Amino acid sequence: MEEIMGTMLEYVTLYGFRLLGAILIFIVGRWVAKLARKIIERMMNKSEVDATLVKFTGNLAYGILMVVVVLAALNQIGVQTTSFIAIIGAAGLAIGFALQGSLSNFAAGIMMIIFRPFKVGDFIMAGGEAGIVEEIALFTTQMRSPDNKTIIVPNSGITGGNITNFSTKETRRVDLVIGVSYQDDLKKVKAVLADILEKDERVLKDPAPTIGVVELADSSIDFAVRPWVKAADYWGVYFDTLQTIKERFDAEDISIPFPQRDIHVYRDSSSLAASA
């Protein structure tokens, strides 16, 4: 009996110290993991990194450290962690194959947050869609279309193609093509177009607008009208300028032609004689 009690006491003492050590490792390791997360987030915030990436990186570092802490604690109490590591690795590989598309979107989201080709509030064209960016998440980007529809685009679809950001520059050029008749006075047309742009206070003086003949088309002589405006004034100037041009052309008796064809009918003399 005494021998059994001694053996039990020996096991309790041995494993009790191991269990105490494992608990101590877990408590200290958890504290270190939290401290590391705070330090990483503080450093990234000082570098003005996107808040989404800061939060994700901090949580990722904390999760990795906690896995290490748990494995160390289990090893302290005598649990063989080699098999656990092998199982975690195999599970990670299987999950990776199963979530290839999601991981691709995830990686694309990380790249967009790091390199920031656009930000929330920018008007962009990407992934075959155009709209104002409302949210940049790790897997998808949410945009609002000009007609107020919500568009959710996978991040890999955005980074896998061209991205056009209309909001990064303060100014934009309005490109218009205006056709006039071959019978119209080109100098007069150019003067009228210049006067329209000059009277619009939204049109910038520098760089100066461009007005010139761009094409001698089948039914018209086409003028390129290219004023520079602030990005916020783009569509206002675009629509107003078209309307003003039509009104001024009507007042100045300048025609805006439409496609037309002249048809000439020929009849030979033999058919005329037969009909006579």
C-alpha positions as CSV (number, residue, x, y, z in Angstrom):
1,M,0.0,0.0,0.0
2,E,2.8,2.3,0.9
3,E,4.5,1.5,-2.3
4,I,1.4,2.3,-4.3
5,M,0.9,5.6,-2.5
6,G,4.6,6.5,-3.1
7,T,4.2,5.7,-6.8
8,M,1.1,7.9,-7.0
9,L,2.8,10.7,-5.1
10,E,5.7,10.5,-7.5
11,Y,3.4,10.7,-10.6
12,V,1.4,13.5,-9.0
13,T,4.5,15.4,-8.3
14,L,6.0,14.8,-11.7
15,Y,2.9,15.6,-13.8
16,G,1.8,18.3,-11.4
17,F,5.0,20.2,-12.0
18,R,4.6,19.5,-15.8
19,L,1.0,20.7,-15.7
20,L,2.0,23.8,-13.7
21,G,4.7,24.5,-16.3
22,A,2.3,24.0,-19.2
23,I,-0.2,26.5,-17.6
24,L,2.6,28.9,-17.0
25,I,3.8,28.6,-20.6
26,F,0.2,29.2,-21.8
27,I,-0.3,32.3,-19.6
28,V,3.0,33.9,-20.4
29,G,2.8,32.9,-24.1
30,R,-0.7,34.4,-24.4
31,W,0.6,37.6,-22.8
32,V,3.5,37.8,-25.2
33,A,1.2,37.1,-28.2
34,K,-1.1,40.0,-27.2
35,L,1.9,42.2,-26.7
36,A,3.3,41.3,-30.1
37,R,-0.1,42.0,-31.7
38,K,-0.2,45.5,-30.1
39,I,3.3,46.3,-31.2
40,I,2.7,45.2,-34.8
41,E,-0.6,47.2,-35.0
42,R,1.0,50.3,-33.4
43,M,4.0,50.2,-35.9
44,M,1.7,49.7,-38.9
45,N,-0.6,52.5,-37.8
46,K,2.4,54.8,-37.5
47,S,3.2,53.9,-41.1
48,E,-0.3,54.8,-42.1
49,V,-1.1,51.3,-43.4
50,D,-4.8,50.6,-44.2
51,A,-6.8,49.8,-41.1
52,T,-8.1,46.6,-42.6
53,L,-4.6,45.3,-43.2
54,V,-3.5,46.4,-39.7
55,K,-6.3,44.4,-38.0
56,F,-5.7,41.4,-40.2
57,T,-2.0,41.3,-39.7
58,G,-2.3,41.7,-35.9
59,N,-4.8,38.9,-35.7
60,L,-2.7,36.7,-37.9
61,A,0.4,37.2,-35.8
62,Y,-1.6,36.5,-32.7
63,G,-3.0,33.3,-34.1
64,I,0.4,32.0,-35.2
65,L,2.0,32.7,-31.8
66,M,-0.9,31.1,-30.0
67,V,-0.5,27.9,-32.0
68,V,3.2,27.9,-31.0
69,V,2.2,28.5,-27.4
70,V,-0.3,25.7,-27.3
71,L,2.1,23.2,-28.9
72,A,4.8,24.2,-26.4
73,A,2.3,23.7,-23.5
74,L,1.3,20.3,-24.8
75,N,4.9,19.3,-25.2
76,Q,5.6,20.3,-21.6
77,I,3.0,17.8,-20.3
78,G,4.5,15.0,-22.4
79,V,2.1,15.1,-25.4
80,Q,3.9,14.2,-28.6
81,T,3.3,17.3,-30.8
82,T,5.0,15.9,-33.9
83,S,1.8,14.2,-35.0
84,F,-0.2,17.3,-34.4
85,I,2.1,19.3,-36.6
86,A,1.8,16.7,-39.4
87,I,-2.0,16.8,-39.1
88,I,-2.1,20.6,-39.1
89,G,0.1,20.6,-42.2
90,A,-2.0,18.1,-44.0
91,A,-5.2,19.9,-43.1
92,G,-3.7,23.2,-44.3
93,L,-2.7,21.6,-47.6
94,A,-6.2,20.1,-48.1
95,I,-7.9,23.4,-47.2
96,G,-5.6,25.2,-49.6
97,F,-6.6,23.0,-52.5
98,A,-10.3,23.3,-51.6
99,L,-10.2,27.1,-51.4
100,Q,-8.0,27.9,-54.3
101,G,-10.4,30.6,-55.6
102,S,-10.9,32.1,-52.2
103,L,-7.2,32.2,-51.5
104,S,-6.6,33.9,-54.8
105,N,-9.1,36.5,-53.9
106,F,-7.5,36.8,-50.4
107,A,-4.0,37.3,-51.9
108,A,-5.4,39.9,-54.3
109,G,-7.1,41.7,-51.4
110,I,-3.8,41.8,-49.5
111,M,-2.0,43.2,-52.6
112,M,-4.6,45.9,-53.1
113,I,-4.5,47.0,-49.5
114,I,-0.7,47.2,-49.6
115,F,-0.2,48.9,-52.9
116,R,-3.6,50.9,-52.8
117,P,-4.3,51.4,-56.5
118,F,-7.5,53.0,-55.3
119,K,-9.3,53.9,-52.1
120,V,-12.8,54.1,-50.7
121,G,-14.6,57.0,-52.5
122,D,-12.7,56.7,-55.8
123,F,-14.6,56.2,-59.0
124,I,-12.9,53.3,-60.9
125,M,-13.4,50.9,-63.7
126,A,-12.1,47.4,-62.9
127,G,-13.2,43.8,-63.2
128,G,-15.5,44.8,-66.1
129,E,-17.5,47.1,-63.8
130,A,-17.5,50.9,-63.1
131,G,-18.6,52.6,-59.9
132,I,-17.6,54.3,-56.7
133,V,-15.6,52.1,-54.2
134,E,-17.5,51.7,-51.0
135,E,-15.5,48.9,-49.3
136,I,-12.3,47.1,-49.8
137,A,-12.5,43.7,-48.1
138,L,-10.0,40.8,-48.0
139,F,-12.0,38.7,-50.6
140,T,-14.2,41.2,-52.5
141,T,-14.5,44.9,-53.3
142,Q,-17.9,46.6,-53.1
143,M,-18.8,49.4,-55.5
144,R,-21.8,51.6,-56.1
145,S,-22.8,52.0,-59.8
146,P,-23.8,55.4,-61.2
147,D,-27.5,54.3,-61.1
148,N,-27.1,53.3,-57.4
149,K,-26.7,49.6,-57.6
150,T,-24.4,47.6,-55.4
151,I,-21.6,45.7,-57.3
152,I,-19.5,43.1,-55.5
153,V,-16.4,42.1,-57.5
154,P,-14.0,39.3,-56.4
155,N,-10.6,40.9,-55.8
156,S,-8.8,38.5,-58.2
157,G,-11.0,39.8,-61.0
158,I,-9.8,43.3,-60.2
159,T,-6.1,42.7,-59.9
160,G,-6.1,40.3,-62.9
161,G,-7.0,43.1,-65.4
162,N,-6.6,46.8,-66.0
163,I,-7.7,49.3,-63.3
164,T,-8.8,52.7,-64.4
165,N,-9.0,55.2,-61.5
166,F,-10.9,58.4,-62.5
167,S,-10.4,60.1,-59.1
168,T,-6.6,60.2,-58.6
169,K,-6.1,63.3,-60.7
170,E,-7.6,66.7,-59.9
171,T,-8.4,67.5,-63.5
172,R,-9.9,65.6,-66.4
173,R,-10.3,66.3,-70.1
174,V,-13.7,66.3,-71.7
175,D,-13.6,64.8,-75.2
176,L,-16.3,65.8,-77.6
177,V,-16.6,65.3,-81.3
178,I,-18.9,67.8,-83.1
179,G,-19.9,67.5,-86.7
180,V,-20.8,70.4,-89.0
181,S,-21.8,70.6,-92.7
182,Y,-19.3,70.9,-95.5
183,Q,-21.1,74.1,-96.5
184,D,-20.4,75.8,-93.1
185,D,-17.7,78.3,-92.5
186,L,-15.0,76.5,-90.5
187,K,-13.5,79.6,-89.0
188,K,-16.9,80.7,-87.8
189,V,-17.6,77.3,-86.3
190,K,-14.3,77.3,-84.4
191,A,-14.9,80.8,-83.1
192,V,-18.4,79.8,-81.8
193,L,-17.0,76.7,-80.1
194,A,-14.2,78.8,-78.5
195,D,-16.7,81.4,-77.3
196,I,-18.8,78.7,-75.7
197,L,-15.9,77.3,-73.7
198,E,-14.6,80.7,-72.8
199,K,-17.9,81.7,-71.2
200,D,-18.1,78.5,-69.1
201,E,-16.3,79.3,-65.8
202,R,-15.8,75.6,-65.0
203,V,-13.5,75.2,-68.1
204,L,-9.9,75.7,-67.0
205,K,-7.6,78.2,-68.7
206,D,-4.5,76.1,-68.1
207,P,-4.2,73.8,-69.8
208,A,-6.1,75.6,-72.6
209,P,-8.9,73.8,-74.5
210,T,-8.2,72.2,-77.8
211,I,-10.5,72.9,-80.8
212,G,-9.6,71.6,-84.3
213,V,-10.8,69.6,-87.2
214,V,-10.2,65.9,-86.4
215,E,-11.8,64.2,-89.5
216,L,-13.3,64.8,-92.9
217,A,-16.1,62.3,-92.6
218,D,-18.6,61.1,-95.2
219,S,-21.4,63.4,-94.1
220,S,-19.7,66.0,-91.9
221,I,-16.6,67.8,-90.9
222,D,-15.8,66.7,-87.4
223,F,-14.3,69.0,-84.8
224,A,-12.5,67.7,-81.7
225,V,-13.5,69.9,-78.7
226,R,-11.4,69.1,-75.6
227,P,-11.7,71.4,-72.6
228,W,-10.0,70.6,-69.3
229,V,-12.1,70.7,-66.1
230,K,-11.9,69.8,-62.4
231,A,-12.7,66.1,-61.9
232,A,-15.9,67.0,-60.0
233,D,-17.2,69.2,-62.9
234,Y,-16.6,66.6,-65.6
235,W,-20.2,65.4,-66.3
236,G,-21.7,68.8,-65.7
237,V,-19.5,70.4,-68.3
238,Y,-20.0,67.4,-70.6
239,F,-23.8,67.6,-70.7
240,D,-24.1,71.4,-70.6
241,T,-21.5,71.9,-73.4
242,L,-23.4,69.6,-75.7
243,Q,-26.7,71.4,-75.0
244,T,-25.1,74.9,-75.4
245,I,-23.5,73.9,-78.7
246,K,-26.8,72.8,-80.2
247,E,-28.5,76.0,-79.1
248,R,-25.7,78.2,-80.4
249,F,-25.4,76.4,-83.7
250,D,-29.2,76.9,-84.2
251,A,-28.8,80.6,-83.4
252,E,-25.7,81.0,-85.7
253,D,-27.3,79.0,-88.5
254,I,-24.7,76.3,-88.3
255,S,-26.0,72.9,-89.3
256,I,-25.3,69.6,-87.6
257,P,-25.6,67.1,-90.4
258,F,-26.9,63.5,-90.2
259,P,-25.8,60.6,-92.5
260,Q,-27.5,60.8,-95.9
261,R,-27.1,59.5,-99.4
262,D,-28.0,60.9,-102.8
263,I,-29.6,58.3,-105.1
264,H,-29.3,58.8,-108.9
265,V,-31.5,56.8,-111.2
266,Y,-30.4,56.2,-114.8
267,R,-32.5,54.9,-117.6
268,D,-31.0,54.0,-121.0
269,S,-32.4,55.4,-124.3
270,S,-33.7,52.0,-125.5
271,S,-36.0,51.6,-122.5
272,L,-37.3,55.1,-123.1
273,A,-38.0,54.4,-126.7
274,A,-39.8,51.2,-125.9
275,S,-42.0,52.9,-123.4
276,A,-42.8,55.6,-125.9
